[in-house]
Amino acid sequence: MGLSDKAVDAAKKVADVAQAGVAGAKGKLHTVSLNKKIKGLSGQIGVLVVRQKNGEAGLDVEIDRLIGEVRAADAEIKALHEG
């Protein structure tokens, strides 16, 4: 292997490491975004539950929808950490 071949090989390794770092950073950013979404959805659920406890009817469907979104975001976070 000549000097230029070694240089190309080293450059490829550096590029691979950099690419892996970028992918990791994107994953962390997406996790932060999903956690913020979960926090916001949880607040909305809390407001609906208080309204429900104060006697307002017909909120179960909306609460269930929001809980489904929280579960989906949580599953996405778990998938990011497993992959």
PyMOL Python script that loads the backbone (N, CA, C, O; Angstrom):
from pymol import cmd

cmd.read_pdbstr("""\
ATOM      1  N   MET A   1       0.857  -1.173   0.000  1.00  0.00           N
ATOM      2  CA  MET A   1       0.000   0.000   0.000  1.00  0.00           C
ATOM      3  C   MET A   1       0.898   1.229   0.000  1.00  0.00           C
ATOM      4  O   MET A   1       1.758   1.390   0.866  1.00  0.00           O
ATOM      5  N   GLY A   2       0.682   2.088  -0.983  1.00  0.00           N
ATOM      6  CA  GLY A   2       1.486   3.283  -1.098  1.00  0.00           C
ATOM      7  C   GLY A   2       1.041   4.364  -0.134  1.00  0.00           C
ATOM      8  O   GLY A   2       0.019   4.244   0.542  1.00  0.00           O
ATOM      9  N   LEU A   3       1.823   5.406  -0.091  1.00  0.00           N
ATOM     10  CA  LEU A   3       1.548   6.521   0.809  1.00  0.00           C
ATOM     11  C   LEU A   3       0.204   7.164   0.493  1.00  0.00           C
ATOM     12  O   LEU A   3      -0.551   7.499   1.407  1.00  0.00           O
ATOM     13  N   SER A   4      -0.106   7.341  -0.795  1.00  0.00           N
ATOM     14  CA  SER A   4      -1.381   7.964  -1.152  1.00  0.00           C
ATOM     15  C   SER A   4      -2.554   7.056  -0.782  1.00  0.00           C
ATOM     16  O   SER A   4      -3.611   7.548  -0.388  1.00  0.00           O
ATOM     17  N   ASP A   5      -2.383   5.734  -0.903  1.00  0.00           N
ATOM     18  CA  ASP A   5      -3.431   4.796  -0.502  1.00  0.00           C
ATOM     19  C   ASP A   5      -3.686   4.875   0.997  1.00  0.00           C
ATOM     20  O   ASP A   5      -4.831   4.818   1.446  1.00  0.00           O
ATOM     21  N   LYS A   6      -2.608   5.006   1.767  1.00  0.00           N
ATOM     22  CA  LYS A   6      -2.746   5.129   3.224  1.00  0.00           C
ATOM     23  C   LYS A   6      -3.453   6.433   3.591  1.00  0.00           C
ATOM     24  O   LYS A   6      -4.267   6.467   4.514  1.00  0.00           O
ATOM     25  N   ALA A   7      -3.143   7.487   2.874  1.00  0.00           N
ATOM     26  CA  ALA A   7      -3.772   8.778   3.131  1.00  0.00           C
ATOM     27  C   ALA A   7      -5.268   8.723   2.819  1.00  0.00           C
ATOM     28  O   ALA A   7      -6.078   9.260   3.574  1.00  0.00           O
ATOM     29  N   VAL A   8      -5.632   8.083   1.722  1.00  0.00           N
ATOM     30  CA  VAL A   8      -7.042   7.938   1.344  1.00  0.00           C
ATOM     31  C   VAL A   8      -7.763   7.092   2.386  1.00  0.00           C
ATOM     32  O   VAL A   8      -8.876   7.424   2.795  1.00  0.00           O
ATOM     33  N   ASP A   9      -7.137   6.006   2.815  1.00  0.00           N
ATOM     34  CA  ASP A   9      -7.730   5.133   3.819  1.00  0.00           C
ATOM     35  C   ASP A   9      -7.943   5.896   5.136  1.00  0.00           C
ATOM     36  O   ASP A   9      -9.000   5.776   5.756  1.00  0.00           O
ATOM     37  N   ALA A  10      -6.968   6.658   5.551  1.00  0.00           N
ATOM     38  CA  ALA A  10      -7.077   7.445   6.780  1.00  0.00           C
ATOM     39  C   ALA A  10      -8.176   8.487   6.659  1.00  0.00           C
ATOM     40  O   ALA A  10      -8.928   8.706   7.608  1.00  0.00           O
ATOM     41  N   ALA A  11      -8.280   9.134   5.497  1.00  0.00           N
ATOM     42  CA  ALA A  11      -9.319  10.138   5.281  1.00  0.00           C
ATOM     43  C   ALA A  11     -10.705   9.501   5.344  1.00  0.00           C
ATOM     44  O   ALA A  11     -11.636  10.099   5.884  1.00  0.00           O
ATOM     45  N   LYS A  12     -10.849   8.306   4.803  1.00  0.00           N
ATOM     46  CA  LYS A  12     -12.131   7.601   4.864  1.00  0.00           C
ATOM     47  C   LYS A  12     -12.505   7.281   6.310  1.00  0.00           C
ATOM     48  O   LYS A  12     -13.664   7.415   6.702  1.00  0.00           O
ATOM     49  N   LYS A  13     -11.518   6.857   7.096  1.00  0.00           N
ATOM     50  CA  LYS A  13     -11.772   6.536   8.506  1.00  0.00           C
ATOM     51  C   LYS A  13     -12.213   7.780   9.269  1.00  0.00           C
ATOM     52  O   LYS A  13     -13.138   7.724  10.078  1.00  0.00           O
ATOM     53  N   VAL A  14     -11.550   8.899   9.009  1.00  0.00           N
ATOM     54  CA  VAL A  14     -11.914  10.161   9.659  1.00  0.00           C
ATOM     55  C   VAL A  14     -13.331  10.564   9.256  1.00  0.00           C
ATOM     56  O   VAL A  14     -14.113  11.003  10.099  1.00  0.00           O
ATOM     57  N   ALA A  15     -13.663  10.419   7.990  1.00  0.00           N
ATOM     58  CA  ALA A  15     -15.002  10.761   7.507  1.00  0.00           C
ATOM     59  C   ALA A  15     -16.054   9.864   8.155  1.00  0.00           C
ATOM     60  O   ALA A  15     -17.129  10.341   8.519  1.00  0.00           O
ATOM     61  N   ASP A  16     -15.761   8.580   8.301  1.00  0.00           N
ATOM     62  CA  ASP A  16     -16.697   7.652   8.942  1.00  0.00           C
ATOM     63  C   ASP A  16     -16.947   8.035  10.399  1.00  0.00           C
ATOM     64  O   ASP A  16     -18.087   8.022  10.863  1.00  0.00           O
ATOM     65  N   VAL A  17     -15.891   8.371  11.107  1.00  0.00           N
ATOM     66  CA  VAL A  17     -16.019   8.774  12.509  1.00  0.00           C
ATOM     67  C   VAL A  17     -16.826  10.071  12.612  1.00  0.00           C
ATOM     68  O   VAL A  17     -17.682  10.204  13.486  1.00  0.00           O
ATOM     69  N   ALA A  18     -16.555  11.013  11.729  1.00  0.00           N
ATOM     70  CA  ALA A  18     -17.287  12.280  11.738  1.00  0.00           C
ATOM     71  C   ALA A  18     -18.764  12.049  11.444  1.00  0.00           C
ATOM     72  O   ALA A  18     -19.632  12.643  12.084  1.00  0.00           O
ATOM     73  N   GLN A  19     -19.038  11.196  10.487  1.00  0.00           N
ATOM     74  CA  GLN A  19     -20.417  10.888  10.120  1.00  0.00           C
ATOM     75  C   GLN A  19     -21.153  10.231  11.294  1.00  0.00           C
ATOM     76  O   GLN A  19     -22.315  10.544  11.551  1.00  0.00           O
ATOM     77  N   ALA A  20     -20.490   9.341  11.991  1.00  0.00           N
ATOM     78  CA  ALA A  20     -21.089   8.696  13.157  1.00  0.00           C
ATOM     79  C   ALA A  20     -21.374   9.725  14.254  1.00  0.00           C
ATOM     80  O   ALA A  20     -22.397   9.640  14.933  1.00  0.00           O
ATOM     81  N   GLY A  21     -20.485  10.682  14.425  1.00  0.00           N
ATOM     82  CA  GLY A  21     -20.689  11.738  15.413  1.00  0.00           C
ATOM     83  C   GLY A  21     -21.884  12.614  15.074  1.00  0.00           C
ATOM     84  O   GLY A  21     -22.654  12.993  15.956  1.00  0.00           O
ATOM     85  N   VAL A  22     -22.034  12.932  13.803  1.00  0.00           N
ATOM     86  CA  VAL A  22     -23.169  13.742  13.358  1.00  0.00           C
ATOM     87  C   VAL A  22     -24.471  12.979  13.580  1.00  0.00           C
ATOM     88  O   VAL A  22     -25.458  13.550  14.044  1.00  0.00           O
ATOM     89  N   ALA A  23     -24.472  11.706  13.254  1.00  0.00           N
ATOM     90  CA  ALA A  23     -25.676  10.887  13.453  1.00  0.00           C
ATOM     91  C   ALA A  23     -26.036  10.818  14.933  1.00  0.00           C
ATOM     92  O   ALA A  23     -27.211  10.896  15.290  1.00  0.00           O
ATOM     93  N   GLY A  24     -25.046  10.674  15.781  1.00  0.00           N
ATOM     94  CA  GLY A  24     -25.290  10.638  17.228  1.00  0.00           C
ATOM     95  C   GLY A  24     -25.856  11.945  17.739  1.00  0.00           C
ATOM     96  O   GLY A  24     -26.760  11.953  18.575  1.00  0.00           O
ATOM     97  N   ALA A  25     -25.329  13.047  17.239  1.00  0.00           N
ATOM     98  CA  ALA A  25     -25.820  14.367  17.653  1.00  0.00           C
ATOM     99  C   ALA A  25     -27.259  14.574  17.201  1.00  0.00           C
ATOM    100  O   ALA A  25     -28.074  15.129  17.938  1.00  0.00           O
ATOM    101  N   LYS A  26     -27.571  14.127  15.987  1.00  0.00           N
ATOM    102  CA  LYS A  26     -28.946  14.248  15.486  1.00  0.00           C
ATOM    103  C   LYS A  26     -29.892  13.420  16.337  1.00  0.00           C
ATOM    104  O   LYS A  26     -31.008  13.849  16.630  1.00  0.00           O
ATOM    105  N   GLY A  27     -29.450  12.240  16.733  1.00  0.00           N
ATOM    106  CA  GLY A  27     -30.268  11.383  17.584  1.00  0.00           C
ATOM    107  C   GLY A  27     -30.543  12.019  18.930  1.00  0.00           C
ATOM    108  O   GLY A  27     -31.662  11.948  19.439  1.00  0.00           O
ATOM    109  N   LYS A  28     -29.529  12.642  19.511  1.00  0.00           N
ATOM    110  CA  LYS A  28     -29.704  13.311  20.803  1.00  0.00           C
ATOM    111  C   LYS A  28     -30.640  14.506  20.672  1.00  0.00           C
ATOM    112  O   LYS A  28     -31.483  14.735  21.539  1.00  0.00           O
ATOM    113  N   LEU A  29     -30.494  15.261  19.598  1.00  0.00           N
ATOM    114  CA  LEU A  29     -31.360  16.406  19.365  1.00  0.00           C
ATOM    115  C   LEU A  29     -32.804  15.964  19.195  1.00  0.00           C
ATOM    116  O   LEU A  29     -33.720  16.601  19.715  1.00  0.00           O
ATOM    117  N   HIS A  30     -33.006  14.872  18.466  1.00  0.00           N
ATOM    118  CA  HIS A  30     -34.359  14.350  18.265  1.00  0.00           C
ATOM    119  C   HIS A  30     -34.949  13.865  19.595  1.00  0.00           C
ATOM    120  O   HIS A  30     -36.139  14.053  19.849  1.00  0.00           O
ATOM    121  N   THR A  31     -34.130  13.247  20.433  1.00  0.00           N
ATOM    122  CA  THR A  31     -34.588  12.793  21.747  1.00  0.00           C
ATOM    123  C   THR A  31     -35.018  13.980  22.599  1.00  0.00           C
ATOM    124  O   THR A  31     -36.053  13.921  23.263  1.00  0.00           O
ATOM    125  N   VAL A  32     -34.244  15.047  22.587  1.00  0.00           N
ATOM    126  CA  VAL A  32     -34.607  16.255  23.337  1.00  0.00           C
ATOM    127  C   VAL A  32     -35.932  16.808  22.825  1.00  0.00           C
ATOM    128  O   VAL A  32     -36.789  17.203  23.615  1.00  0.00           O
ATOM    129  N   SER A  33     -36.101  16.838  21.514  1.00  0.00           N
ATOM    130  CA  SER A  33     -37.330  17.328  20.907  1.00  0.00           C
ATOM    131  C   SER A  33     -38.529  16.471  21.318  1.00  0.00           C
ATOM    132  O   SER A  33     -39.594  16.996  21.645  1.00  0.00           O
ATOM    133  N   LEU A  34     -38.347  15.159  21.297  1.00  0.00           N
ATOM    134  CA  LEU A  34     -39.433  14.260  21.691  1.00  0.00           C
ATOM    135  C   LEU A  34     -39.776  14.414  23.169  1.00  0.00           C
ATOM    136  O   LEU A  34     -40.948  14.356  23.540  1.00  0.00           O
ATOM    137  N   ASN A  35     -38.768  14.609  24.013  1.00  0.00           N
ATOM    138  CA  ASN A  35     -39.026  14.813  25.439  1.00  0.00           C
ATOM    139  C   ASN A  35     -39.810  16.108  25.679  1.00  0.00           C
ATOM    140  O   ASN A  35     -40.688  16.152  26.541  1.00  0.00           O
ATOM    141  N   LYS A  36     -39.497  17.155  24.921  1.00  0.00           N
ATOM    142  CA  LYS A  36     -40.259  18.400  25.032  1.00  0.00           C
ATOM    143  C   LYS A  36     -41.702  18.185  24.595  1.00  0.00           C
ATOM    144  O   LYS A  36     -42.628  18.722  25.203  1.00  0.00           O
ATOM    145  N   LYS A  37     -41.889  17.400  23.541  1.00  0.00           N
ATOM    146  CA  LYS A  37     -43.237  17.087  23.062  1.00  0.00           C
ATOM    147  C   LYS A  37     -44.015  16.344  24.142  1.00  0.00           C
ATOM    148  O   LYS A  37     -45.174  16.658  24.410  1.00  0.00           O
ATOM    149  N   ILE A  38     -43.369  15.356  24.761  1.00  0.00           N
ATOM    150  CA  ILE A  38     -44.014  14.584  25.824  1.00  0.00           C
ATOM    151  C   ILE A  38     -44.405  15.491  26.983  1.00  0.00           C
ATOM    152  O   ILE A  38     -45.495  15.360  27.540  1.00  0.00           O
ATOM    153  N   LYS A  39     -43.533  16.394  27.336  1.00  0.00           N
ATOM    154  CA  LYS A  39     -43.826  17.320  28.441  1.00  0.00           C
ATOM    155  C   LYS A  39     -45.047  18.181  28.111  1.00  0.00           C
ATOM    156  O   LYS A  39     -45.920  18.370  28.959  1.00  0.00           O
ATOM    157  N   GLY A  40     -45.109  18.697  26.898  1.00  0.00           N
ATOM    158  CA  GLY A  40     -46.245  19.511  26.488  1.00  0.00           C
ATOM    159  C   GLY A  40     -47.541  18.720  26.457  1.00  0.00           C
ATOM    160  O   GLY A  40     -48.581  19.192  26.918  1.00  0.00           O
ATOM    161  N   LEU A  41     -47.472  17.514  25.909  1.00  0.00           N
ATOM    162  CA  LEU A  41     -48.657  16.648  25.862  1.00  0.00           C
ATOM    163  C   LEU A  41     -49.127  16.293  27.269  1.00  0.00           C
ATOM    164  O   LEU A  41     -50.328  16.248  27.535  1.00  0.00           O
ATOM    165  N   SER A  42     -48.179  16.042  28.168  1.00  0.00           N
ATOM    166  CA  SER A  42     -48.533  15.704  29.548  1.00  0.00           C
ATOM    167  C   SER A  42     -49.250  16.868  30.223  1.00  0.00           C
ATOM    168  O   SER A  42     -50.186  16.664  30.995  1.00  0.00           O
ATOM    169  N   GLY A  43     -48.813  18.073  29.932  1.00  0.00           N
ATOM    170  CA  GLY A  43     -49.494  19.253  30.470  1.00  0.00           C
ATOM    171  C   GLY A  43     -50.922  19.355  29.958  1.00  0.00           C
ATOM    172  O   GLY A  43     -51.841  19.676  30.712  1.00  0.00           O
ATOM    173  N   GLN A  44     -51.102  19.079  28.671  1.00  0.00           N
ATOM    174  CA  GLN A  44     -52.449  19.108  28.089  1.00  0.00           C
ATOM    175  C   GLN A  44     -53.337  18.041  28.725  1.00  0.00           C
ATOM    176  O   GLN A  44     -54.511  18.286  29.004  1.00  0.00           O
ATOM    177  N   ILE A  45     -52.775  16.867  28.950  1.00  0.00           N
ATOM    178  CA  ILE A  45     -53.528  15.791  29.593  1.00  0.00           C
ATOM    179  C   ILE A  45     -53.943  16.225  30.991  1.00  0.00           C
ATOM    180  O   ILE A  45     -55.081  16.010  31.407  1.00  0.00           O
ATOM    181  N   GLY A  46     -53.017  16.835  31.706  1.00  0.00           N
ATOM    182  CA  GLY A  46     -53.315  17.292  33.057  1.00  0.00           C
ATOM    183  C   GLY A  46     -54.465  18.283  33.086  1.00  0.00           C
ATOM    184  O   GLY A  46     -55.346  18.186  33.940  1.00  0.00           O
ATOM    185  N   VAL A  47     -54.467  19.231  32.167  1.00  0.00           N
ATOM    186  CA  VAL A  47     -55.552  20.216  32.091  1.00  0.00           C
ATOM    187  C   VAL A  47     -56.882  19.521  31.827  1.00  0.00           C
ATOM    188  O   VAL A  47     -57.895  19.847  32.446  1.00  0.00           O
ATOM    189  N   LEU A  48     -56.873  18.567  30.912  1.00  0.00           N
ATOM    190  CA  LEU A  48     -58.106  17.844  30.586  1.00  0.00           C
ATOM    191  C   LEU A  48     -58.606  17.025  31.772  1.00  0.00           C
ATOM    192  O   LEU A  48     -59.811  16.957  32.014  1.00  0.00           O
ATOM    193  N   VAL A  49     -57.697  16.406  32.508  1.00  0.00           N
ATOM    194  CA  VAL A  49     -58.091  15.606  33.668  1.00  0.00           C
ATOM    195  C   VAL A  49     -58.706  16.512  34.742  1.00  0.00           C
ATOM    196  O   VAL A  49     -59.702  16.142  35.364  1.00  0.00           O
ATOM    197  N   VAL A  50     -58.130  17.675  34.959  1.00  0.00           N
ATOM    198  CA  VAL A  50     -58.697  18.611  35.931  1.00  0.00           C
ATOM    199  C   VAL A  50     -60.100  19.025  35.498  1.00  0.00           C
ATOM    200  O   VAL A  50     -61.025  19.051  36.309  1.00  0.00           O
ATOM    201  N   ARG A  51     -60.253  19.350  34.206  1.00  0.00           N
ATOM    202  CA  ARG A  51     -61.578  19.705  33.705  1.00  0.00           C
ATOM    203  C   ARG A  51     -62.563  18.556  33.908  1.00  0.00           C
ATOM    204  O   ARG A  51     -63.716  18.774  34.282  1.00  0.00           O
ATOM    205  N   GLN A  52     -62.100  17.338  33.661  1.00  0.00           N
ATOM    206  CA  GLN A  52     -62.928  16.153  33.824  1.00  0.00           C
ATOM    207  C   GLN A  52     -63.334  15.977  35.291  1.00  0.00           C
ATOM    208  O   GLN A  52     -64.491  15.681  35.589  1.00  0.00           O
ATOM    209  N   LYS A  53     -62.387  16.158  36.190  1.00  0.00           N
ATOM    210  CA  LYS A  53     -62.662  16.010  37.623  1.00  0.00           C
ATOM    211  C   LYS A  53     -63.598  17.108  38.123  1.00  0.00           C
ATOM    212  O   LYS A  53     -64.291  16.933  39.126  1.00  0.00           O
ATOM    213  N   ASN A  54     -63.613  18.219  37.431  1.00  0.00           N
ATOM    214  CA  ASN A  54     -64.529  19.309  37.786  1.00  0.00           C
ATOM    215  C   ASN A  54     -65.918  19.112  37.178  1.00  0.00           C
ATOM    216  O   ASN A  54     -66.776  19.989  37.276  1.00  0.00           O
ATOM    217  N   GLY A  55     -66.130  17.961  36.555  1.00  0.00           N
ATOM    218  CA  GLY A  55     -67.461  17.625  36.092  1.00  0.00           C
ATOM    219  C   GLY A  55     -67.692  17.713  34.600  1.00  0.00           C
ATOM    220  O   GLY A  55     -68.778  17.369  34.133  1.00  0.00           O
ATOM    221  N   GLU A  56     -66.715  18.160  33.838  1.00  0.00           N
ATOM    222  CA  GLU A  56     -66.903  18.252  32.389  1.00  0.00           C
ATOM    223  C   GLU A  56     -66.874  16.849  31.775  1.00  0.00           C
ATOM    224  O   GLU A  56     -65.982  16.051  32.065  1.00  0.00           O
ATOM    225  N   ALA A  57     -67.834  16.571  30.949  1.00  0.00           N
ATOM    226  CA  ALA A  57     -67.944  15.242  30.340  1.00  0.00           C
ATOM    227  C   ALA A  57     -67.393  15.262  28.911  1.00  0.00           C
ATOM    228  O   ALA A  57     -67.180  16.321  28.320  1.00  0.00           O
ATOM    229  N   GLY A  58     -67.170  14.065  28.378  1.00  0.00           N
ATOM    230  CA  GLY A  58     -66.777  13.924  26.980  1.00  0.00           C
ATOM    231  C   GLY A  58     -65.317  14.180  26.678  1.00  0.00           C
ATOM    232  O   GLY A  58     -64.964  14.474  25.536  1.00  0.00           O
ATOM    233  N   LEU A  59     -64.472  14.076  27.673  1.00  0.00           N
ATOM    234  CA  LEU A  59     -63.044  14.358  27.454  1.00  0.00           C
ATOM    235  C   LEU A  59     -62.199  13.100  27.294  1.00  0.00           C
ATOM    236  O   LEU A  59     -61.010  13.189  26.986  1.00  0.00           O
ATOM    237  N   ASP A  60     -62.795  11.942  27.500  1.00  0.00           N
ATOM    238  CA  ASP A  60     -62.032  10.687  27.440  1.00  0.00           C
ATOM    239  C   ASP A  60     -61.346  10.465  26.099  1.00  0.00           C
ATOM    240  O   ASP A  60     -60.198  10.022  26.058  1.00  0.00           O
ATOM    241  N   VAL A  61     -62.026  10.762  25.016  1.00  0.00           N
ATOM    242  CA  VAL A  61     -61.450  10.531  23.679  1.00  0.00           C
ATOM    243  C   VAL A  61     -60.200  11.386  23.480  1.00  0.00           C
ATOM    244  O   VAL A  61     -59.190  10.906  22.966  1.00  0.00           O
ATOM    245  N   GLU A  62     -60.272  12.640  23.885  1.00  0.00           N
ATOM    246  CA  GLU A  62     -59.116  13.540  23.727  1.00  0.00           C
ATOM    247  C   GLU A  62     -57.968  13.116  24.637  1.00  0.00           C
ATOM    248  O   GLU A  62     -56.808  13.147  24.227  1.00  0.00           O
ATOM    249  N   ILE A  63     -58.281  12.725  25.860  1.00  0.00           N
ATOM    250  CA  ILE A  63     -57.241  12.252  26.783  1.00  0.00           C
ATOM    251  C   ILE A  63     -56.565  11.011  26.204  1.00  0.00           C
ATOM    252  O   ILE A  63     -55.338  10.908  26.213  1.00  0.00           O
ATOM    253  N   ASP A  64     -57.362  10.073  25.704  1.00  0.00           N
ATOM    254  CA  ASP A  64     -56.801   8.853  25.116  1.00  0.00           C
ATOM    255  C   ASP A  64     -55.933   9.158  23.899  1.00  0.00           C
ATOM    256  O   ASP A  64     -54.893   8.529  23.705  1.00  0.00           O
ATOM    257  N   ARG A  65     -56.355  10.121  23.077  1.00  0.00           N
ATOM    258  CA  ARG A  65     -55.564  10.501  21.898  1.00  0.00           C
ATOM    259  C   ARG A  65     -54.204  11.047  22.323  1.00  0.00           C
ATOM    260  O   ARG A  65     -53.176  10.679  21.755  1.00  0.00           O
ATOM    261  N   LEU A  66     -54.204  11.921  23.320  1.00  0.00           N
ATOM    262  CA  LEU A  66     -52.954  12.521  23.791  1.00  0.00           C
ATOM    263  C   LEU A  66     -52.052  11.474  24.431  1.00  0.00           C
ATOM    264  O   LEU A  66     -50.835  11.499  24.246  1.00  0.00           O
ATOM    265  N   ILE A  67     -52.646  10.557  25.181  1.00  0.00           N
ATOM    266  CA  ILE A  67     -51.855   9.479  25.783  1.00  0.00           C
ATOM    267  C   ILE A  67     -51.230   8.616  24.687  1.00  0.00           C
ATOM    268  O   ILE A  67     -50.092   8.166  24.825  1.00  0.00           O
ATOM    269  N   GLY A  68     -51.959   8.386  23.614  1.00  0.00           N
ATOM    270  CA  GLY A  68     -51.401   7.650  22.479  1.00  0.00           C
ATOM    271  C   GLY A  68     -50.198   8.353  21.875  1.00  0.00           C
ATOM    272  O   GLY A  68     -49.220   7.707  21.500  1.00  0.00           O
ATOM    273  N   GLU A  69     -50.267   9.683  21.778  1.00  0.00           N
ATOM    274  CA  GLU A  69     -49.124  10.447  21.253  1.00  0.00           C
ATOM    275  C   GLU A  69     -47.921  10.354  22.188  1.00  0.00           C
ATOM    276  O   GLU A  69     -46.782  10.241  21.734  1.00  0.00           O
ATOM    277  N   VAL A  70     -48.178  10.401  23.489  1.00  0.00           N
ATOM    278  CA  VAL A  70     -47.088  10.273  24.467  1.00  0.00           C
ATOM    279  C   VAL A  70     -46.436   8.899  24.326  1.00  0.00           C
ATOM    280  O   VAL A  70     -45.210   8.787  24.311  1.00  0.00           O
ATOM    281  N   ARG A  71     -47.249   7.868  24.226  1.00  0.00           N
ATOM    282  CA  ARG A  71     -46.704   6.507  24.084  1.00  0.00           C
ATOM    283  C   ARG A  71     -45.894   6.362  22.805  1.00  0.00           C
ATOM    284  O   ARG A  71     -44.843   5.721  22.801  1.00  0.00           O
ATOM    285  N   ALA A  72     -46.381   6.958  21.717  1.00  0.00           N
ATOM    286  CA  ALA A  72     -45.657   6.876  20.439  1.00  0.00           C
ATOM    287  C   ALA A  72     -44.304   7.588  20.534  1.00  0.00           C
ATOM    288  O   ALA A  72     -43.295   7.075  20.050  1.00  0.00           O
ATOM    289  N   ALA A  73     -44.284   8.762  21.153  1.00  0.00           N
ATOM    290  CA  ALA A  73     -43.027   9.507  21.305  1.00  0.00           C
ATOM    291  C   ALA A  73     -42.068   8.746  22.207  1.00  0.00           C
ATOM    292  O   ALA A  73     -40.867   8.691  21.942  1.00  0.00           O
ATOM    293  N   ASP A  74     -42.601   8.160  23.271  1.00  0.00           N
ATOM    294  CA  ASP A  74     -41.767   7.379  24.184  1.00  0.00           C
ATOM    295  C   ASP A  74     -41.179   6.162  23.468  1.00  0.00           C
ATOM    296  O   ASP A  74     -40.011   5.830  23.670  1.00  0.00           O
ATOM    297  N   ALA A  75     -41.969   5.506  22.646  1.00  0.00           N
ATOM    298  CA  ALA A  75     -41.479   4.350  21.880  1.00  0.00           C
ATOM    299  C   ALA A  75     -40.393   4.775  20.895  1.00  0.00           C
ATOM    300  O   ALA A  75     -39.428   4.043  20.677  1.00  0.00           O
ATOM    301  N   GLU A  76     -40.549   5.945  20.307  1.00  0.00           N
ATOM    302  CA  GLU A  76     -39.541   6.445  19.373  1.00  0.00           C
ATOM    303  C   GLU A  76     -38.225   6.730  20.096  1.00  0.00           C
ATOM    304  O   GLU A  76     -37.147   6.457  19.568  1.00  0.00           O
ATOM    305  N   ILE A  77     -38.320   7.278  21.299  1.00  0.00           N
ATOM    306  CA  ILE A  77     -37.108   7.527  22.101  1.00  0.00           C
ATOM    307  C   ILE A  77     -36.416   6.196  22.416  1.00  0.00           C
ATOM    308  O   ILE A  77     -35.197   6.084  22.285  1.00  0.00           O
ATOM    309  N   LYS A  78     -37.187   5.199  22.826  1.00  0.00           N
ATOM    310  CA  LYS A  78     -36.601   3.896  23.141  1.00  0.00           C
ATOM    311  C   LYS A  78     -35.937   3.283  21.905  1.00  0.00           C
ATOM    312  O   LYS A  78     -34.867   2.684  22.005  1.00  0.00           O
ATOM    313  N   ALA A  79     -36.568   3.432  20.753  1.00  0.00           N
ATOM    314  CA  ALA A  79     -35.998   2.896  19.509  1.00  0.00           C
ATOM    315  C   ALA A  79     -34.691   3.605  19.149  1.00  0.00           C
ATOM    316  O   ALA A  79     -33.758   2.968  18.660  1.00  0.00           O
ATOM    317  N   LEU A  80     -34.619   4.903  19.385  1.00  0.00           N
ATOM    318  CA  LEU A  80     -33.390   5.650  19.127  1.00  0.00           C
ATOM    319  C   LEU A  80     -32.237   5.148  19.989  1.00  0.00           C
ATOM    320  O   LEU A  80     -31.100   5.055  19.526  1.00  0.00           O
ATOM    321  N   HIS A  81     -32.536   4.827  21.233  1.00  0.00           N
ATOM    322  CA  HIS A  81     -31.496   4.387  22.156  1.00  0.00           C
ATOM    323  C   HIS A  81     -31.078   2.933  21.922  1.00  0.00           C
ATOM    324  O   HIS A  81     -29.963   2.534  22.258  1.00  0.00           O
ATOM    325  N   GLU A  82     -31.988   2.154  21.344  1.00  0.00           N
ATOM    326  CA  GLU A  82     -31.656   0.752  21.050  1.00  0.00           C
ATOM    327  C   GLU A  82     -30.852   0.630  19.749  1.00  0.00           C
ATOM    328  O   GLU A  82     -30.013  -0.259  19.604  1.00  0.00           O
ATOM    329  N   GLY A  83     -31.124   1.537  18.815  1.00  0.00           N
ATOM    330  CA  GLY A  83     -30.483   1.443  17.492  1.00  0.00           C
ATOM    331  C   GLY A  83     -29.229   2.168  17.455  1.00  0.00           C
ATOM    332  O   GLY A  83     -28.560   2.194  16.422  1.00  0.00           O
TER     333      GLY A  83
END
""", "prot")
cmd.dss("prot")
cmd.show_as("cartoon", "prot")
cmd.util.cbc("prot")
cmd.orient("prot")
